[in-house]
């Protein structure tokens, strides 16, 4: 039989809890109760053919009801007359009449009281969090054990908007900065609600953008480079890793700059007159915009021959339209057929690229559309060193194209 059982009724009511409806009504002072629950009842045919089962069902509902247990659901009865069984009182409507009935039945009385105390402590200093509490009451309750610490962080940022210091420098009594790092996702939701618009950089998103979004200092990005000509060495140093801001002030006088994704390829890049190589950037290639001295250099970008390699090249050329690609062509791809690999099918770049040359665009489209092989890629570390040396020997021809 599929008639509604007490367990079915409890499951229906639990949805009101899991959606946050009960706590939301409590916060707003709204009257959510009484709530009517769905009831699947026996049919007239069931009364004729399964009267004993119907009687058991009625007894089970009666035993689980508020009249028997002191809390929970209320059964509203209706007398039904049957030509065989005569007049019988049967359940007609099921309601949960009060919040207390619901909370006791679900076992959440203490949770609801805890939420009320949490809301009172929150809304006095931060009335702007009312909407957040309405939308996310269970999330707030989940973090109740350390809620006061979260409020302390909010109060500090409210008093020190966009502080311009590293996270480790924050001096909030009783709060370790590891706590802030651990709860950045939740804190971002709360800070967005309590801080003025001018204190939030909306262009920075996600956990990684937390520091920039709220005016904390980020670890400065560092660029690694090798000077490929000993005459450019700085006090004998040719392998350097510097913050971008410092490297922006350091033009060593090279007239040729190579950019390569792969770290090993950067380390193994051969000597070249009056040149340097910057490597290990990936999609961070746009950080090179901050190096003004690149504007008048001969620039070569060497990436993987795959969809992301061309996407990064496109980004680089958006900043430096005069840049050329290196070993990202049809001939290089065909010459290395034995070491072809595959991109992860669900992570390929399939968008439009508008800063590629005609030949580059044709190769990108062939890769994107699987013209040669599914998800084809040639990683740059698989390209033979002699192939690189040959390309460097004719680099002037490449730049004149």
N, C-alpha and C positions, 0 to 999 in steps of 0.2 A: 504493500500500500504506500501511497505517496502523500498521505495526509500530514499536515504540519505537526512536528514534534516540538517539545520544549527546547531541544538543542537547535532546531531550525530557527525558532524565535530568538534565541540568544544570539545566534549568528547574525540575524538581521539587525538586532540592536547594536551589536559590536561594530557594524559599519558606521553607525553614528559616531562612535568613539574614534575609530581609525581615520575618519574624514576630518576629525577635529570639531564636529558640529556641537558636541556637548560642551566642550571647553570654550568654544567661540560664543555660544549662547550665554554661558556663565560670565564671560568677560564683558559682554555687551549688556547683560541684564535682560536678555530677551527670554520670552516664554517658549521654549522648544517643546515642552511637554504639556499635555499628554501626546504620545506618539502612538499611532496605529500601525500594527504590524500585519503583514500579509498572512492570511489563514487559508490553507487548502483543506476543504471539508469533505466529509463523505457525501455521496450523492443519495438520492432516493433509492436507487437500485442497491447501493451498499447497505442501506438500512434493511432491505428485504433479504439480501443474500448473505450479508456478513455482519449481522447484528452483534455477534459476540466480539468481533474485532472492533466495531464501532464503540462498544461499551468499554473495551480496554483503552482505546484512544481517549475517550472522554475522561476516564479515571486517571490516565497519565497526565493529561493537561490540568486536571483539577489538583492533583498532588503537587505539581510544579508551580502552581499559581500563588499569587500574593496572599490569598485567603488562607493558604496552607502554610506558607513559609514566612510570611510577614513582610516580604518585599518581592519585587519582580513584576511579572505581568498580571494584568487583571483580565479575567474571562467575562465577557458579556454574553449572557445566555438568551436563547430564543426557543420557545416551545414549538416543536414540530409535530404535527399529527400525521400518523401513517396508518394506512388502511389495515396493515397486519400488526404492527408493533404498538399502535395506539399513540398516545401523547408522550413525548420525551423532551426534556430540556437538553439542548445541544449547544456547544460553543458557536457563537455567531460572529463576534468581533473580539480581537485581542488588542489591548492597549497597555502601554507602560505610562503610568499616570504622573509620576514625578521624577525629577532628577535623582533624588535619593534612591528611589526604586531601581533606576537604571544603574547607578554607580555601585550599589550594594550587589546587585545581580552580576554585574561584570567584574566586580572586584577592584574598582578604581576609585573608591572613596578617598583614599590617602593621596592618590595621584592628583585628583581634582583639587584637594585642599592645598597640595604643594604648588600646583599651578596658580592658584589664587594668591598665595603668599608671594610667589615669584613675580606675578604681574603687578602687585602692589609695590614691591621694591623697585620695579622697573619703571613704572609709569610716573612716579613722582619726579625722578630726575630726568626721565626721557619720555615725555608724552608722545613724541613723534614715533615711538615704537609700537603704538597701539595697533596700527594697521598690520605691522609685521607679526605681532602676537596673534592677531585674529587669523592671519593666513597660515601661520606655522606654529600653532600651539603645541603640537606633539614634539616638534623639533626643540622648542624651548624646554619642554619637560625632560627631554632626553639629556639636555645639558644642565639640568638643575643642580647637580652636585658642584659644578664650578661656575654657576651663573654669576655670582658676586664678583668673581675674578674678571669675567667678561665685561661686566658693568664698570669695573675699575679701569679697564683698558679704554672703554668708550669715553669715560670721563676725562682721561688723560689726553686723548686725541682732541676732544672738544676744547680743552683748555690750551692745547698746543697744536693748532692746525698746521699741516704741512711743515713738520719740524725740521726737515733737512738734515737729519742725522741717520746713522746706521741703526738698524733694529737693535743691535747689541748695546747701543748707547742709551736706550730708553730706561728711565729710572722711575718705575712704577712700584711703589711699596708692595711687597709680597708677591709680585708677579715676575716670574722668570721669562726672559724673552723666548725661550723654547716653547712656552705656553702659547705665545702669540703665533709663532711659526706653525704650531700644530693646529691651531684653530683659525687660520687665515680665511678659509672659505666662509665660515660662519661669521667671523668678525667683519668681513667685507659686506655681507648682507646688512648687518647692524649699523656699521659706520655709514653706509650709503643713506640710511634712514635718518641718522642723527646729525651728520655734518652738513654745513652749508655747501651749496653747489660749488662755490669758489675754492673749497678745500679738497675737491675730488677731481682727479684727472680721468675723465671718462674714457679717454683713449686707451688706458691701460686696463686690461681685463684678466680674469682668471687668477689663480694662485700665484703664477709667476709675475703677474703685473701688480701684486699687492703693494710692494714698496713704492713704485712710481705713482700708483693711484692715490695714495694717501701721503705723499710727500716725504717718504723715507729715502735715504740714499741706497742705491744698489751697488753691489760689488762692481767696480769698473770693468767693463769688458776689456780683455787683453788680446792683442793680435800678435801672432808669432811670425817672424820673418827670418830669412837667411840672406845675407849679402853674398852674391855669387861671384864677386870680383874682390880679391884680397885687397885691392887698392882702396876699396870702400870701407874696410874694417874700421871699427871704432875702438881704438886702443887694443887692437888685436881681436876684438869680438866680432863674430860674423853671424851668430845664432842668437836672436833676441826675442823676448816676449815683453811687450809694453802695453800699458793702458792706452786706449785709443786717444785720449786727450793729450798724452805725452807724445805719442807717435805722430800726431797731427803737426807737432812743432819740429819734427825731426826729418828733414829732407837731406838724405845722405848724398844726393847729387847723382844718383843713378838715372839713366834716361830710359831704361826698359824695366818694366815690372810684370812679373808673371803671378797669376793667382791660380792656385790649385786647391781642390777640395781635400784631397787625401793627405794625411800627415806624412805618411811614409814617402809619398811622391815628393813632398816638399823637402824632406830630409835628404832624399836621393837625387834631387835636381842637380844637374851637372853645372860646373862653372860656366859663367857666361859674362862677356865683357860689359862692364858698366851696368850691371843689372842686379835685381834682388827678386826673391820669391816670397809671397805671403801665402800661408796655407792653413788648412784646418777650419775654415769658416762655415762651409755649408750654406744654409739659408741666411746666416748672419752677414753675408757678403755686402749687404747694404750699409753696414757699419763703415765701409770704406768711403762713403760719402763725406765722412768727417775728416778725411785726409786731403786737404786742399791741394797739396803738391802733386797728387795723382793726375790732376787735370791736364798737365802738359807732358805726361809720360807716354811712351808707347806701352799699351796695356794688352796683355794676352790672358784670356781665361781658359783654363783647362779643367773640364769636369768629366764626370761619367757620361757615356753615351747612353742615356736613358731619359725618361720623361722629366724627372726631377733635375737632371743635369742641365737640360735646356731651360727649364723654368728658372734655375739659379742664374744661368747665363743671361736670361732675359732681364732679371732684376739688376744684374750688374750693368748691363748695357743701358738700362733706363737711367742709371746714375752717370755712366760714362759712355756716351754714344759712340765714341771713337774706338772703343775696345774691340779686339779681334778674338775669335775663338782659336784654340790650339788642339789639334788631334780630336776634334769633334766632328768628323766628316765621314762620308760614305766609304772612302778608301780605307781609312783606319778601321772602320767596323768590319769590312769584308776581309781585311788582312788578318783579323784576329778571330775568325769564326770558331776555331777549336776552343776558345775560352769564353764564348758567349754564356751569359747567365740569364736570370729572370728577376724582374722586379716583383715585389709582393703585389699580387693582383688587386687587392683591395686598397692599396696605398699609392697607386700611380697618379701622376698629375695629368688631368684631362682637359684643363682649361685652355684659353686662348693666349697666345704669346705674340705680342706685337712689336718686339724689338729684335727679331731674328732676321738674318739675311735670307735671301731666297733659298739658298742651298740648305741652310740650317733649318728653316721652317719645313722644307720638304722632308728632311730626315726625321725631324720631330714628329711630323704627322704620320710618317711610316711606322715609327715606333708606337705612337699612341693608338694607331688603328690596326696594329698587329699585322702589317703587310708582309714581314719577313718571318716572324715567329711570335708566338704568344708572349707578351710582356717582356720582350727582348731588352737586354741591357748588356753593355760592355763596361765593366768597372775599370777605371783608369789605372789601377795598380796591376792589371793584367796586360797592359800594353807594353810591348817589349822596349827595353831601354834604347836599343839601336834605332827603333822607330822614332823615339823622342829626339835622339841625337841627329837623325837625318832631318827632322822637322826644324830643329834649331839651326842647322847649317843653312837652311833656306828661309830663315825667318824674315829677311828683308823682302823676299818675294811675297810672303804671306801678308805683310803689312801693306803692300802696295795694291793688293786686290780690292 
